[in-house]
Amino acid sequence: MKAKDPSLVATLEPTMRPKWRSAKFVSRAAEADAGMKQLQSMPWLAETEVGLDLIGLTDEQIRRAQAERRRTQGNVTLAAIAAQAPATTA
């Protein structure tokens, strides 16, 4: 089947990446369990994209989780700065 708009194919192509899995069926729960066991042996790995991948998150879920974490950290930092700022009077 040919795409009607070749530019659409060129646009989508870079974002399409296969995620190969074992030919033997492994449930998502088993994959997450194995990933958690690996992360328990190396806790620092949980802070990385690789760690999130190990527990079975999709690329989109990883992107969203990291964005939410950055947003939360930014809010905490901003609150700490605001708490230290001297009060101003009008």
C-alpha positions as CSV (number, residue, x, y, z in Angstrom):
1,M,0.0,0.0,0.0
2,K,1.5,3.3,-1.0
3,A,1.1,6.5,1.0
4,K,-0.9,9.2,-0.9
5,D,1.4,11.9,0.5
6,P,5.1,11.0,0.4
7,S,6.0,13.8,2.8
8,L,3.8,12.2,5.5
9,V,5.9,9.0,5.3
10,A,9.1,11.1,5.6
11,T,7.6,12.8,8.6
12,L,6.6,9.6,10.4
13,E,9.6,7.6,9.5
14,P,12.1,9.0,12.1
15,T,9.7,8.4,15.0
16,M,9.0,4.8,14.1
17,R,11.3,2.4,15.9
18,P,10.6,-1.3,16.5
19,K,10.9,-2.6,20.0
20,W,11.9,-6.2,19.6
21,R,10.9,-8.8,22.1
22,S,11.7,-12.3,22.6
23,A,9.9,-14.7,20.3
24,K,8.9,-16.6,23.5
25,F,5.9,-14.9,25.0
26,V,6.7,-12.8,28.1
27,S,3.9,-11.0,29.8
28,R,4.1,-7.4,30.6
29,A,4.0,-8.3,34.3
30,A,6.9,-10.7,34.0
31,E,8.9,-8.0,32.1
32,A,8.2,-5.4,34.8
33,D,9.1,-7.9,37.5
34,A,12.4,-8.7,35.9
35,G,13.1,-5.0,35.4
36,M,12.3,-4.2,39.1
37,K,14.7,-7.0,40.2
38,Q,17.4,-5.4,38.0
39,L,16.7,-1.9,39.4
40,Q,16.8,-3.2,43.0
41,S,20.3,-4.5,42.3
42,M,21.4,-1.1,40.8
43,P,19.1,1.6,42.3
44,W,20.8,4.5,40.4
45,L,19.5,2.9,37.2
46,A,16.0,3.7,38.2
47,E,16.8,7.4,37.6
48,T,17.6,6.8,33.9
49,E,15.6,6.3,30.7
50,V,17.0,2.7,30.6
51,G,15.6,2.0,34.0
52,L,12.1,3.1,32.9
53,D,12.5,1.0,29.8
54,L,13.4,-2.0,31.9
55,I,10.2,-1.9,33.9
56,G,8.2,-2.0,30.6
57,L,7.2,1.6,30.0
58,T,6.7,2.7,26.4
59,D,8.8,5.5,24.9
60,E,5.8,7.8,25.3
61,Q,5.3,6.8,28.9
62,I,9.0,7.4,29.6
63,R,8.8,10.9,28.0
64,R,5.7,11.8,30.0
65,A,7.1,10.5,33.3
66,Q,10.4,12.4,32.8
67,A,8.4,15.6,31.9
68,E,6.3,15.2,35.0
69,R,9.3,14.7,37.2
70,R,11.0,17.8,35.8
71,R,7.9,19.8,36.3
72,T,7.6,18.7,40.0
73,Q,11.2,19.4,40.7
74,G,10.8,22.9,39.1
75,N,7.8,23.6,41.4
76,V,9.8,22.5,44.5
77,T,12.7,24.6,43.5
78,L,10.5,27.6,42.8
79,A,8.8,27.2,46.2
80,A,12.1,27.0,48.0
81,I,13.3,30.2,46.3
82,A,10.0,32.0,47.1
83,A,10.3,31.0,50.7
84,Q,13.7,32.5,51.0
85,A,12.8,35.8,49.3
86,P,12.3,38.8,51.6
87,A,8.7,39.9,52.0
88,T,8.0,43.1,50.1
89,T,5.4,45.7,51.2
90,A,3.3,47.7,48.9
